[in-house]
């Protein structure tokens, strides 16, 4: 994910958080892009490297 993709995801999360906090209904469509970001192979690879490096320290 590039910086633009991260910024767009953060904006969507912020929007959903504000809507939820004010009692508005949050659009279910946000779940699919976020699940795709969370489960992206690049992210999983980076997370695995981070965990191994942290564990080895």
PyMOL Python script that loads the backbone (N, CA, C, O; Angstrom):
from pymol import cmd

cmd.read_pdbstr("""\
ATOM      1  N   UNK A   1       0.839  -1.162   0.000  1.00  0.00           N
ATOM      2  CA  UNK A   1       0.000   0.000   0.000  1.00  0.00           C
ATOM      3  C   UNK A   1       0.894   1.237   0.000  1.00  0.00           C
ATOM      4  O   UNK A   1       1.893   1.298   0.716  1.00  0.00           O
ATOM      5  N   UNK A   2       0.526   2.193  -0.794  1.00  0.00           N
ATOM      6  CA  UNK A   2       1.299   3.429  -0.845  1.00  0.00           C
ATOM      7  C   UNK A   2       0.702   4.452   0.122  1.00  0.00           C
ATOM      8  O   UNK A   2      -0.311   4.191   0.771  1.00  0.00           O
ATOM      9  N   UNK A   3       1.340   5.612   0.209  1.00  0.00           N
ATOM     10  CA  UNK A   3       0.878   6.645   1.140  1.00  0.00           C
ATOM     11  C   UNK A   3      -0.523   7.140   0.816  1.00  0.00           C
ATOM     12  O   UNK A   3      -1.304   7.440   1.719  1.00  0.00           O
ATOM     13  N   UNK A   4      -0.840   7.224  -0.462  1.00  0.00           N
ATOM     14  CA  UNK A   4      -2.178   7.685  -0.857  1.00  0.00           C
ATOM     15  C   UNK A   4      -3.240   6.678  -0.420  1.00  0.00           C
ATOM     16  O   UNK A   4      -4.314   7.062   0.044  1.00  0.00           O
ATOM     17  N   UNK A   5      -2.940   5.405  -0.567  1.00  0.00           N
ATOM     18  CA  UNK A   5      -3.879   4.368  -0.138  1.00  0.00           C
ATOM     19  C   UNK A   5      -4.065   4.375   1.369  1.00  0.00           C
ATOM     20  O   UNK A   5      -5.179   4.203   1.864  1.00  0.00           O
ATOM     21  N   UNK A   6      -2.974   4.573   2.099  1.00  0.00           N
ATOM     22  CA  UNK A   6      -3.059   4.638   3.558  1.00  0.00           C
ATOM     23  C   UNK A   6      -3.866   5.845   3.994  1.00  0.00           C
ATOM     24  O   UNK A   6      -4.683   5.750   4.909  1.00  0.00           O
ATOM     25  N   UNK A   7      -3.644   6.979   3.346  1.00  0.00           N
ATOM     26  CA  UNK A   7      -4.389   8.194   3.695  1.00  0.00           C
ATOM     27  C   UNK A   7      -5.878   8.019   3.409  1.00  0.00           C
ATOM     28  O   UNK A   7      -6.713   8.454   4.201  1.00  0.00           O
ATOM     29  N   UNK A   8      -6.214   7.393   2.298  1.00  0.00           N
ATOM     30  CA  UNK A   8      -7.621   7.160   1.961  1.00  0.00           C
ATOM     31  C   UNK A   8      -8.269   6.225   2.977  1.00  0.00           C
ATOM     32  O   UNK A   8      -9.409   6.444   3.387  1.00  0.00           O
ATOM     33  N   UNK A   9      -7.546   5.188   3.383  1.00  0.00           N
ATOM     34  CA  UNK A   9      -8.076   4.258   4.381  1.00  0.00           C
ATOM     35  C   UNK A   9      -8.278   4.952   5.715  1.00  0.00           C
ATOM     36  O   UNK A   9      -9.299   4.746   6.371  1.00  0.00           O
ATOM     37  N   UNK A  10      -7.326   5.768   6.122  1.00  0.00           N
ATOM     38  CA  UNK A  10      -7.442   6.500   7.378  1.00  0.00           C
ATOM     39  C   UNK A  10      -8.625   7.460   7.349  1.00  0.00           C
ATOM     40  O   UNK A  10      -9.323   7.617   8.350  1.00  0.00           O
ATOM     41  N   UNK A  11      -8.851   8.099   6.212  1.00  0.00           N
ATOM     42  CA  UNK A  11      -9.991   9.004   6.081  1.00  0.00           C
ATOM     43  C   UNK A  11     -11.312   8.251   6.220  1.00  0.00           C
ATOM     44  O   UNK A  11     -12.241   8.744   6.859  1.00  0.00           O
ATOM     45  N   UNK A  12     -11.399   7.072   5.631  1.00  0.00           N
ATOM     46  CA  UNK A  12     -12.610   6.255   5.739  1.00  0.00           C
ATOM     47  C   UNK A  12     -12.833   5.791   7.177  1.00  0.00           C
ATOM     48  O   UNK A  12     -13.963   5.778   7.664  1.00  0.00           O
ATOM     49  N   UNK A  13     -11.760   5.413   7.845  1.00  0.00           N
ATOM     50  CA  UNK A  13     -11.873   4.987   9.238  1.00  0.00           C
ATOM     51  C   UNK A  13     -12.341   6.143  10.108  1.00  0.00           C
ATOM     52  O   UNK A  13     -13.214   5.973  10.960  1.00  0.00           O
ATOM     53  N   UNK A  14     -11.764   7.307   9.895  1.00  0.00           N
ATOM     54  CA  UNK A  14     -12.155   8.502  10.659  1.00  0.00           C
ATOM     55  C   UNK A  14     -13.626   8.839  10.432  1.00  0.00           C
ATOM     56  O   UNK A  14     -14.350   9.160  11.374  1.00  0.00           O
ATOM     57  N   UNK A  15     -14.050   8.765   9.198  1.00  0.00           N
ATOM     58  CA  UNK A  15     -15.448   9.048   8.847  1.00  0.00           C
ATOM     59  C   UNK A  15     -16.392   8.066   9.553  1.00  0.00           C
ATOM     60  O   UNK A  15     -17.410   8.470  10.116  1.00  0.00           O
ATOM     61  N   UNK A  16     -16.050   6.795   9.517  1.00  0.00           N
ATOM     62  CA  UNK A  16     -16.881   5.767  10.159  1.00  0.00           C
ATOM     63  C   UNK A  16     -16.882   5.929  11.669  1.00  0.00           C
ATOM     64  O   UNK A  16     -17.913   5.744  12.315  1.00  0.00           O
ATOM     65  N   UNK A  17     -15.737   6.272  12.229  1.00  0.00           N
ATOM     66  CA  UNK A  17     -15.636   6.462  13.675  1.00  0.00           C
ATOM     67  C   UNK A  17     -16.509   7.619  14.131  1.00  0.00           C
ATOM     68  O   UNK A  17     -17.225   7.510  15.126  1.00  0.00           O
ATOM     69  N   UNK A  18     -16.449   8.727  13.401  1.00  0.00           N
ATOM     70  CA  UNK A  18     -17.268   9.889  13.751  1.00  0.00           C
ATOM     71  C   UNK A  18     -18.750   9.577  13.613  1.00  0.00           C
ATOM     72  O   UNK A  18     -19.551   9.977  14.457  1.00  0.00           O
ATOM     73  N   UNK A  19     -19.115   8.870  12.562  1.00  0.00           N
ATOM     74  CA  UNK A  19     -20.521   8.517  12.354  1.00  0.00           C
ATOM     75  C   UNK A  19     -21.001   7.613  13.480  1.00  0.00           C
ATOM     76  O   UNK A  19     -22.095   7.810  14.009  1.00  0.00           O
ATOM     77  N   UNK A  20     -20.205   6.640  13.844  1.00  0.00           N
ATOM     78  CA  UNK A  20     -20.575   5.708  14.903  1.00  0.00           C
ATOM     79  C   UNK A  20     -20.698   6.442  16.243  1.00  0.00           C
ATOM     80  O   UNK A  20     -21.626   6.183  17.009  1.00  0.00           O
ATOM     81  N   UNK A  21     -19.768   7.352  16.526  1.00  0.00           N
ATOM     82  CA  UNK A  21     -19.772   8.091  17.785  1.00  0.00           C
ATOM     83  C   UNK A  21     -20.993   8.997  17.907  1.00  0.00           C
ATOM     84  O   UNK A  21     -21.496   9.221  19.008  1.00  0.00           O
ATOM     85  N   UNK A  22     -21.465   9.512  16.788  1.00  0.00           N
ATOM     86  CA  UNK A  22     -22.614  10.414  16.827  1.00  0.00           C
ATOM     87  C   UNK A  22     -23.941   9.670  16.682  1.00  0.00           C
ATOM     88  O   UNK A  22     -25.006  10.285  16.648  1.00  0.00           O
ATOM     89  N   UNK A  23     -23.866   8.344  16.598  1.00  0.00           N
ATOM     90  CA  UNK A  23     -25.086   7.549  16.512  1.00  0.00           C
ATOM     91  C   UNK A  23     -25.600   7.340  15.105  1.00  0.00           C
ATOM     92  O   UNK A  23     -26.651   6.730  14.907  1.00  0.00           O
ATOM     93  N   UNK A  24     -24.863   7.844  14.124  1.00  0.00           N
ATOM     94  CA  UNK A  24     -25.265   7.634  12.735  1.00  0.00           C
ATOM     95  C   UNK A  24     -24.940   6.204  12.331  1.00  0.00           C
ATOM     96  O   UNK A  24     -24.073   5.553  12.913  1.00  0.00           O
ATOM     97  N   UNK A  25     -25.648   5.739  11.333  1.00  0.00           N
ATOM     98  CA  UNK A  25     -25.382   4.402  10.832  1.00  0.00           C
ATOM     99  C   UNK A  25     -24.134   4.425   9.950  1.00  0.00           C
ATOM    100  O   UNK A  25     -23.971   5.306   9.106  1.00  0.00           O
ATOM    101  N   UNK A  26     -23.272   3.457  10.156  1.00  0.00           N
ATOM    102  CA  UNK A  26     -22.031   3.361   9.389  1.00  0.00           C
ATOM    103  C   UNK A  26     -22.276   2.458   8.183  1.00  0.00           C
ATOM    104  O   UNK A  26     -22.855   1.379   8.300  1.00  0.00           O
ATOM    105  N   UNK A  27     -21.830   2.919   7.044  1.00  0.00           N
ATOM    106  CA  UNK A  27     -22.002   2.172   5.807  1.00  0.00           C
ATOM    107  C   UNK A  27     -21.226   0.854   5.859  1.00  0.00           C
ATOM    108  O   UNK A  27     -20.034   0.848   6.165  1.00  0.00           O
ATOM    109  N   UNK A  28     -21.891  -0.250   5.566  1.00  0.00           N
ATOM    110  CA  UNK A  28     -21.236  -1.559   5.571  1.00  0.00           C
ATOM    111  C   UNK A  28     -20.186  -1.688   4.479  1.00  0.00           C
ATOM    112  O   UNK A  28     -19.325  -2.565   4.559  1.00  0.00           O
ATOM    113  N   UNK A  29     -20.236  -0.839   3.463  1.00  0.00           N
ATOM    114  CA  UNK A  29     -19.297  -0.927   2.346  1.00  0.00           C
ATOM    115  C   UNK A  29     -17.863  -0.670   2.788  1.00  0.00           C
ATOM    116  O   UNK A  29     -16.927  -1.065   2.093  1.00  0.00           O
ATOM    117  N   UNK A  30     -17.674  -0.023   3.917  1.00  0.00           N
ATOM    118  CA  UNK A  30     -16.308   0.254   4.378  1.00  0.00           C
ATOM    119  C   UNK A  30     -15.611  -1.031   4.810  1.00  0.00           C
ATOM    120  O   UNK A  30     -14.382  -1.091   4.780  1.00  0.00           O
ATOM    121  N   UNK A  31     -16.336  -2.032   5.200  1.00  0.00           N
ATOM    122  CA  UNK A  31     -15.727  -3.260   5.698  1.00  0.00           C
ATOM    123  C   UNK A  31     -14.910  -3.985   4.634  1.00  0.00           C
ATOM    124  O   UNK A  31     -13.827  -4.489   4.933  1.00  0.00           O
ATOM    125  N   UNK A  32     -15.390  -4.045   3.435  1.00  0.00           N
ATOM    126  CA  UNK A  32     -14.682  -4.797   2.396  1.00  0.00           C
ATOM    127  C   UNK A  32     -13.323  -4.186   2.092  1.00  0.00           C
ATOM    128  O   UNK A  32     -12.332  -4.916   2.078  1.00  0.00           O
ATOM    129  N   UNK A  33     -13.224  -2.873   1.846  1.00  0.00           N
ATOM    130  CA  UNK A  33     -11.890  -2.317   1.589  1.00  0.00           C
ATOM    131  C   UNK A  33     -10.948  -2.474   2.779  1.00  0.00           C
ATOM    132  O   UNK A  33      -9.760  -2.738   2.595  1.00  0.00           O
ATOM    133  N   UNK A  34     -11.463  -2.314   3.996  1.00  0.00           N
ATOM    134  CA  UNK A  34     -10.597  -2.446   5.150  1.00  0.00           C
ATOM    135  C   UNK A  34     -10.133  -3.884   5.331  1.00  0.00           C
ATOM    136  O   UNK A  34      -8.976  -4.120   5.679  1.00  0.00           O
ATOM    137  N   UNK A  35     -11.013  -4.840   5.102  1.00  0.00           N
ATOM    138  CA  UNK A  35     -10.597  -6.236   5.186  1.00  0.00           C
ATOM    139  C   UNK A  35      -9.544  -6.536   4.132  1.00  0.00           C
ATOM    140  O   UNK A  35      -8.604  -7.290   4.383  1.00  0.00           O
ATOM    141  N   UNK A  36      -9.700  -5.949   2.961  1.00  0.00           N
ATOM    142  CA  UNK A  36      -8.711  -6.158   1.899  1.00  0.00           C
ATOM    143  C   UNK A  36      -7.362  -5.553   2.295  1.00  0.00           C
ATOM    144  O   UNK A  36      -6.313  -6.131   2.011  1.00  0.00           O
ATOM    145  N   UNK A  37      -7.390  -4.396   2.948  1.00  0.00           N
ATOM    146  CA  UNK A  37      -6.143  -3.771   3.396  1.00  0.00           C
ATOM    147  C   UNK A  37      -5.495  -4.577   4.510  1.00  0.00           C
ATOM    148  O   UNK A  37      -4.284  -4.798   4.503  1.00  0.00           O
ATOM    149  N   UNK A  38      -6.298  -5.010   5.462  1.00  0.00           N
ATOM    150  CA  UNK A  38      -5.767  -5.750   6.597  1.00  0.00           C
ATOM    151  C   UNK A  38      -5.169  -7.079   6.149  1.00  0.00           C
ATOM    152  O   UNK A  38      -4.132  -7.502   6.660  1.00  0.00           O
ATOM    153  N   UNK A  39      -5.819  -7.731   5.203  1.00  0.00           N
ATOM    154  CA  UNK A  39      -5.353  -9.033   4.757  1.00  0.00           C
ATOM    155  C   UNK A  39      -4.466  -9.003   3.536  1.00  0.00           C
ATOM    156  O   UNK A  39      -4.166 -10.052   2.967  1.00  0.00           O
ATOM    157  N   UNK A  40      -4.037  -7.823   3.120  1.00  0.00           N
ATOM    158  CA  UNK A  40      -3.185  -7.712   1.930  1.00  0.00           C
ATOM    159  C   UNK A  40      -1.886  -8.478   2.151  1.00  0.00           C
ATOM    160  O   UNK A  40      -1.275  -8.370   3.214  1.00  0.00           O
ATOM    161  N   UNK A  41      -1.462  -9.251   1.156  1.00  0.00           N
ATOM    162  CA  UNK A  41      -0.236 -10.045   1.305  1.00  0.00           C
ATOM    163  C   UNK A  41       0.983  -9.213   1.708  1.00  0.00           C
ATOM    164  O   UNK A  41       1.812  -9.674   2.492  1.00  0.00           O
ATOM    165  N   UNK A  42       1.097  -8.005   1.185  1.00  0.00           N
ATOM    166  CA  UNK A  42       2.234  -7.150   1.533  1.00  0.00           C
ATOM    167  C   UNK A  42       2.214  -6.820   3.018  1.00  0.00           C
ATOM    168  O   UNK A  42       3.259  -6.811   3.669  1.00  0.00           O
ATOM    169  N   UNK A  43       1.032  -6.550   3.553  1.00  0.00           N
ATOM    170  CA  UNK A  43       0.910  -6.217   4.969  1.00  0.00           C
ATOM    171  C   UNK A  43       1.239  -7.432   5.824  1.00  0.00           C
ATOM    172  O   UNK A  43       1.937  -7.316   6.830  1.00  0.00           O
ATOM    173  N   UNK A  44       0.739  -8.593   5.428  1.00  0.00           N
ATOM    174  CA  UNK A  44       1.015  -9.819   6.174  1.00  0.00           C
ATOM    175  C   UNK A  44       2.517 -10.088   6.196  1.00  0.00           C
ATOM    176  O   UNK A  44       3.064 -10.467   7.232  1.00  0.00           O
ATOM    177  N   UNK A  45       3.185  -9.894   5.063  1.00  0.00           N
ATOM    178  CA  UNK A  45       4.638 -10.093   4.996  1.00  0.00           C
ATOM    179  C   UNK A  45       5.369  -9.140   5.939  1.00  0.00           C
ATOM    180  O   UNK A  45       6.254  -9.557   6.687  1.00  0.00           O
ATOM    181  N   UNK A  46       4.997  -7.864   5.901  1.00  0.00           N
ATOM    182  CA  UNK A  46       5.647  -6.875   6.777  1.00  0.00           C
ATOM    183  C   UNK A  46       5.391  -7.192   8.239  1.00  0.00           C
ATOM    184  O   UNK A  46       6.288  -7.063   9.073  1.00  0.00           O
ATOM    185  N   UNK A  47       4.171  -7.608   8.553  1.00  0.00           N
ATOM    186  CA  UNK A  47       3.824  -7.948   9.923  1.00  0.00           C
ATOM    187  C   UNK A  47       4.625  -9.158  10.401  1.00  0.00           C
ATOM    188  O   UNK A  47       5.105  -9.180  11.534  1.00  0.00           O
ATOM    189  N   UNK A  48       4.768 -10.151   9.546  1.00  0.00           N
ATOM    190  CA  UNK A  48       5.546 -11.345   9.897  1.00  0.00           C
ATOM    191  C   UNK A  48       7.005 -10.981  10.169  1.00  0.00           C
ATOM    192  O   UNK A  48       7.594 -11.458  11.139  1.00  0.00           O
ATOM    193  N   UNK A  49       7.581 -10.150   9.325  1.00  0.00           N
ATOM    194  CA  UNK A  49       8.969  -9.715   9.523  1.00  0.00           C
ATOM    195  C   UNK A  49       9.089  -8.960  10.845  1.00  0.00           C
ATOM    196  O   UNK A  49      10.031  -9.185  11.603  1.00  0.00           O
ATOM    197  N   UNK A  50       8.148  -8.072  11.123  1.00  0.00           N
ATOM    198  CA  UNK A  50       8.166  -7.313  12.370  1.00  0.00           C
ATOM    199  C   UNK A  50       8.107  -8.246  13.577  1.00  0.00           C
ATOM    200  O   UNK A  50       8.863  -8.072  14.533  1.00  0.00           O
ATOM    201  N   UNK A  51       7.225  -9.222  13.540  1.00  0.00           N
ATOM    202  CA  UNK A  51       7.073 -10.144  14.678  1.00  0.00           C
ATOM    203  C   UNK A  51       8.364 -10.944  14.885  1.00  0.00           C
ATOM    204  O   UNK A  51       8.822 -11.090  16.017  1.00  0.00           O
ATOM    205  N   UNK A  52       8.940 -11.451  13.822  1.00  0.00           N
ATOM    206  CA  UNK A  52      10.182 -12.232  13.939  1.00  0.00           C
ATOM    207  C   UNK A  52      11.304 -11.359  14.490  1.00  0.00           C
ATOM    208  O   UNK A  52      12.025 -11.779  15.396  1.00  0.00           O
ATOM    209  N   UNK A  53      11.459 -10.153  13.957  1.00  0.00           N
ATOM    210  CA  UNK A  53      12.521  -9.260  14.451  1.00  0.00           C
ATOM    211  C   UNK A  53      12.311  -8.905  15.908  1.00  0.00           C
ATOM    212  O   UNK A  53      13.260  -8.880  16.692  1.00  0.00           O
ATOM    213  N   UNK A  54      11.072  -8.632  16.270  1.00  0.00           N
ATOM    214  CA  UNK A  54      10.762  -8.286  17.658  1.00  0.00           C
ATOM    215  C   UNK A  54      11.058  -9.478  18.574  1.00  0.00           C
ATOM    216  O   UNK A  54      11.659  -9.312  19.635  1.00  0.00           O
ATOM    217  N   UNK A  55      10.642 -10.661  18.168  1.00  0.00           N
ATOM    218  CA  UNK A  55      10.843 -11.872  18.963  1.00  0.00           C
ATOM    219  C   UNK A  55      12.337 -12.157  19.148  1.00  0.00           C
ATOM    220  O   UNK A  55      12.770 -12.550  20.232  1.00  0.00           O
ATOM    221  N   UNK A  56      13.116 -11.957  18.088  1.00  0.00           N
ATOM    222  CA  UNK A  56      14.547 -12.224  18.168  1.00  0.00           C
ATOM    223  C   UNK A  56      15.273 -11.243  19.088  1.00  0.00           C
ATOM    224  O   UNK A  56      16.305 -11.589  19.664  1.00  0.00           O
ATOM    225  N   UNK A  57      14.748 -10.026  19.232  1.00  0.00           N
ATOM    226  CA  UNK A  57      15.368  -9.046  20.137  1.00  0.00           C
ATOM    227  C   UNK A  57      15.128  -9.484  21.569  1.00  0.00           C
ATOM    228  O   UNK A  57      15.561  -8.808  22.502  1.00  0.00           O
TER     229      UNK A  57
END
""", "prot")
cmd.dss("prot")
cmd.show_as("cartoon", "prot")
cmd.util.cbc("prot")
cmd.orient("prot")
